Amino acid sequence: MKRLLDCSASDFRRMTGKQLKQSIQASEGRVIVAEVIGEYAPLYPAVTNAELAAAFGADLLLLNLFDVFQPVVNGLDVNEPNQIVERLKQLTGRPVGINLEPVDPNAEQLEQLTVLPKGRMATTESLQQAGRLGIDFVCLTGNPKTGVTNEGIIKAIETARSVLGDDVLIIAGKMHAAGVANEVGGGIISEEVVVRFIHAGADVVLMPAPGTVPGVTLAKTEQLVRVAHEHGALVMLTIGTSQEGADEHTIRQIALAGKMAGADLHHIGDAGYHGIAVPENIMAYSIAIRGKRHTYIRMARSPLR
C-alpha cells in the first residue's frame, strides 16, 4: 500500500475504506482535508470550490451541506445529479466524502436549532444513498445549530458501518458544540467518548484542533489522540470555527499544534470565504506540516495519472 503522499488518482480509484486508512496512516500526519460547500456559488465561477481546494494542495475533499437526495455542486458540468461525486473525483483526482449529521432529538439546546432536510441527516436511507453516489468517506459530525450529540454520533457510526461495510472510511466526532449545551469547549469530547466511537466502528476520530475551541489545549488534545491511537483509530484535528479565514500565521500555529498533538489528518473548514477556506490558507497549512515538496507535488499532480 502506498502512503497517501505518493498516491495519484489511479491509486485512489482502487482503494477501499480500509486501504485509504492505511495509506493515511503511512503518511505520518501529512494529510490535508479541505471542506467545501457545493450548493453555494463558487469563489470563481469557472471552477468548483472543490477543484480550487484541490489545486491549492488538499488531499481529500469533504462536501458540506450536501443533500444526498438532492445533490448539488454549483459550477459542475453534470446533467445527472447522481453523477456529481464521480465527476468531482474525475476532475480533481482526489477522494471525495460528505458530511452527514447525527441529529439528536433529545439534545439539550444551547441555542435555537436548525431543521435539516432528510438528505443531510445520518440515517440508514441517507447512508445507503451516499454509498450509491460513490463516496470514498463519510464524516459523521454536526454543523452549528444542528443538535448533534456524541450519543447520536455513536448510533450513526454503528449504522454507517452496517450499511457501508469496509468500502467507505468512517470519520466521526464534533468540531464544536453544534448547539448542544452540555458538550461545549473542553467538554466536547472525552477519553470515554473516543473509545466508544472506535468500538462503534469509527476509522477516524474527529476532534477540534488545539486553539480552535475554548479549552481545547495542546496537552488535552495530545492525550485524546494517544487514546485513539492505542485503540487502533486515526485522528483528524479540525478547524471548524471560521479560523480558516484567519491570517496565515494563525493557520501555521494551528497546523504545528495539530502535528505536535499527533494528528493523522488535518482538516480546514469552509468558512474562509463563502463555502471554502481562504485558498492560500490551504496551501499555508500544507506547507507547514509537510513542506513545499509534497505540497507542490500534490498541487501539480494531474488527475490523469
C-alpha positions in Angstrom: 0.0 0.0 0.0 1.4 3.4 -1.0 1.4 6.3 1.5 -1.2 8.8 0.6 1.6 11.4 -0.1 2.7 9.4 -3.1 -0.8 8.4 -4.4 -2.2 9.5 -7.7 -5.8 9.4 -9.0 -5.5 5.9 -10.3 -4.4 4.7 -6.8 -7.3 6.4 -5.1 -9.8 4.8 -7.5 -8.7 1.3 -6.4 -8.8 1.9 -2.7 -11.3 0.6 -0.2 -12.0 2.5 3.0 -9.7 0.2 4.9 -6.9 0.8 2.4 -7.4 4.5 2.5 -7.0 4.4 6.2 -3.7 2.5 5.9 -2.5 5.0 3.2 -3.2 7.9 5.5 -1.5 6.3 8.5 1.6 5.7 6.4 1.8 9.4 5.6 2.6 10.2 9.3 0.5 13.2 9.9 0.8 14.9 6.5 -2.7 14.7 5.0 -4.9 17.7 4.3 -8.7 17.5 4.2 -10.5 20.6 2.8 -14.2 21.1 3.4 -16.2 22.9 0.7 -19.9 23.8 0.2 -21.1 22.8 -3.2 -24.6 24.4 -3.1 -23.0 27.9 -2.7 -21.8 29.8 -5.8 -18.1 29.0 -6.2 -15.5 31.6 -5.4 -14.6 31.7 -9.1 -17.5 30.5 -11.4 -15.1 28.9 -13.9 -14.3 26.1 -11.4 -16.0 24.5 -8.4 -14.8 25.2 -4.9 -13.7 21.5 -4.7 -11.4 21.9 -7.7 -10.0 25.1 -6.2 -9.3 23.4 -2.9 -7.6 20.6 -4.7 -5.5 23.0 -6.7 -4.1 24.6 -3.5 -3.0 21.3 -2.0 -5.9 19.4 -0.4 -5.6 15.6 -0.5 -9.2 14.8 0.5 -12.3 16.8 -0.4 -15.2 16.9 2.1 -18.6 18.2 0.8 -20.6 20.1 3.5 -24.3 20.9 3.5 -24.7 18.2 0.9 -28.1 16.7 0.5 -27.8 13.1 -0.8 -31.3 13.1 -2.2 -30.9 16.5 -3.9 -27.2 16.7 -4.7 -25.8 20.0 -5.9 -22.3 21.3 -6.7 -22.5 24.6 -8.4 -20.1 25.1 -11.3 -20.0 21.4 -12.1 -20.8 20.3 -15.7 -23.1 17.4 -14.8 -26.6 16.8 -16.1 -27.3 13.8 -13.9 -27.2 14.7 -10.2 -26.3 11.2 -9.1 -23.0 11.5 -11.1 -21.9 14.6 -9.2 -19.5 12.8 -6.8 -18.0 10.6 -9.6 -17.5 13.7 -11.8 -15.7 15.6 -8.9 -13.4 12.6 -8.4 -12.7 12.6 -12.2 -11.9 16.3 -12.3 -9.8 16.5 -9.2 -8.2 13.1 -8.8 -9.0 13.1 -5.1 -11.1 11.0 -2.7 -14.4 12.7 -2.1 -16.5 12.4 1.0 -19.6 14.1 2.6 -20.8 15.3 6.0 -23.9 13.6 7.4 -25.3 14.9 10.6 -26.5 12.6 13.5 -29.2 14.9 14.8 -30.3 14.0 18.4 -33.9 14.9 19.1 -33.1 14.7 22.8 -30.2 17.2 22.7 -30.1 19.9 25.4 -30.2 23.0 23.3 -27.7 25.8 23.7 -29.3 27.9 21.0 -32.2 27.8 18.5 -31.6 24.8 16.3 -31.8 24.5 12.5 -34.2 21.9 11.0 -32.3 19.8 8.5 -33.5 18.1 5.3 -33.5 14.3 5.5 -30.7 14.1 2.9 -28.3 15.8 5.3 -29.0 13.6 8.3 -27.2 10.4 9.2 -29.9 7.9 8.7 -30.0 4.4 7.1 -31.6 5.8 4.0 -29.2 8.7 3.5 -26.2 6.5 4.2 -27.4 4.0 1.6 -27.9 6.8 -0.9 -24.4 8.1 -0.1 -23.0 4.7 -0.9 -24.8 4.7 -4.3 -23.3 8.2 -5.1 -19.8 6.7 -4.8 -18.4 8.5 -1.8 -15.0 7.4 -0.5 -15.6 8.5 3.1 -18.3 9.8 5.3 -17.9 12.3 8.1 -20.5 12.0 10.9 -20.4 15.4 12.5 -22.5 18.5 13.2 -22.7 21.9 11.7 -23.5 24.9 14.0 -27.1 24.8 15.5 -27.9 21.3 14.4 -28.2 19.5 17.8 -25.7 16.8 17.0 -24.6 14.9 20.2 -21.9 12.3 20.9 -24.6 9.8 21.6 -26.2 10.5 18.3 -22.8 10.1 16.6 -22.2 6.7 18.2 -25.5 5.4 16.9 -24.7 6.8 13.5 -21.3 5.1 13.4 -22.9 1.8 14.0 -25.5 2.4 11.3 -22.8 3.6 8.8 -20.7 0.5 9.4 -23.7 -1.8 8.9 -24.7 0.0 5.7 -21.3 0.8 4.1 -19.2 -2.1 5.4 -15.4 -1.6 4.9 -15.8 0.1 1.5 -16.1 3.6 2.9 -13.8 5.3 5.5 -15.8 6.4 8.5 -14.8 9.7 10.3 -16.8 10.7 13.4 -16.8 13.5 16.0 -17.6 17.1 16.7 -15.7 20.2 15.7 -17.6 22.5 18.1 -20.7 22.3 20.3 -23.2 22.1 17.4 -25.8 23.9 19.5 -25.7 21.4 22.4 -25.5 22.8 25.9 -23.6 20.0 27.7 -20.9 19.4 25.0 -19.1 22.7 24.9 -15.4 23.7 24.8 -13.1 21.3 26.5 -16.2 19.1 27.2 -16.9 18.4 23.5 -15.0 15.0 23.7 -13.5 12.8 26.4 -11.4 9.7 26.5 -14.5 7.6 27.2 -16.2 9.1 24.1 -13.2 8.4 21.9 -13.2 4.8 22.9 -16.9 4.4 22.3 -16.6 6.0 18.9 -13.9 3.4 18.0 -15.8 0.4 19.4 -18.8 1.5 17.4 -16.8 1.3 14.2 -15.1 4.6 13.5 -11.9 4.5 11.5 -11.0 8.1 12.3 -12.0 10.1 15.4 -12.6 13.8 14.7 -11.9 16.5 17.3 -11.1 20.2 17.4 -7.5 21.2 16.8 -5.8 23.0 19.7 -6.6 26.7 19.6 -9.8 26.4 17.7 -12.3 25.9 20.6 -12.0 27.4 24.1 -10.4 25.0 26.5 -9.1 22.7 23.8 -5.4 22.8 24.6 -2.4 21.0 23.1 -1.9 18.8 26.2 -5.6 17.8 26.4 -5.7 17.0 22.6 -2.4 15.1 22.7 -3.8 12.8 25.4 -7.1 12.2 23.5 -5.1 11.4 20.3 -2.9 8.9 22.2 -6.0 7.1 23.4 -7.4 6.9 19.9 -4.1 5.5 18.5 -3.9 3.0 21.3 -7.3 1.6 20.2 -6.4 1.4 16.5 -8.1 4.5 15.2 -6.7 7.6 13.4 -7.4 11.1 14.4 -8.5 14.2 12.3 -8.0 17.5 14.0 -10.3 20.2 12.7 -10.6 23.9 12.1 -14.4 24.2 12.2 -14.6 27.7 13.8 -14.1 30.0 10.9 -10.4 30.4 11.6 -9.9 29.1 8.1 -10.4 32.7 7.3 -7.7 33.9 9.7 -4.2 35.1 8.7 -1.6 32.6 7.6 0.4 33.0 10.8 -2.6 31.7 12.8 -3.1 28.9 10.3 0.6 27.8 10.8 0.3 27.9 14.6 -2.8 25.6 14.5 -1.1 23.3 11.9 2.0 22.8 14.1 0.0 22.4 17.2 -2.1 19.7 15.5 1.1 18.0 14.3 2.6 18.0 17.8 -0.7 16.6 19.2 -0.4 13.7 16.8 -3.0 14.3 14.1 -3.1 11.9 11.2 -5.3 14.2 9.1 -5.6 17.9 9.3 -9.0 19.4 8.4 -9.6 23.0 7.3 -13.2 24.3 7.2 -15.3 26.0 4.6 -15.9 29.5 6.1 -12.9 31.4 5.0 -14.9 32.7 2.1 -18.4 31.7 1.2 -18.1 27.9 1.0 -14.3 27.4 1.0 -11.3 28.2 3.2 -9.1 31.1 2.0 -7.2 29.1 -0.7 -3.8 30.5 0.4 -4.5 29.1 3.9 -5.0 25.6 2.5 -1.5 25.9 0.9 0.0 27.5 4.0 -1.4 24.7 6.2 0.0 22.1 3.8 3.5 23.7 3.7 3.6 24.0 7.5 3.0 20.2 8.0 4.8 18.7 5.0 6.9 21.4 3.3 6.9 22.7 -0.3 8.0 19.4 -1.8 4.9 17.4 -1.0 2.6 20.5 -1.3 3.7 21.4 -4.8 3.6 17.8 -6.0 0.0 17.4 -4.8 -0.9 20.7 -6.4 0.6 19.8 -9.7 -0.2 16.1 -10.0 -2.7 15.5 -12.8 -5.9 13.6 -12.3 -5.0 11.7 -15.4 -2.1 10.0 -13.6 
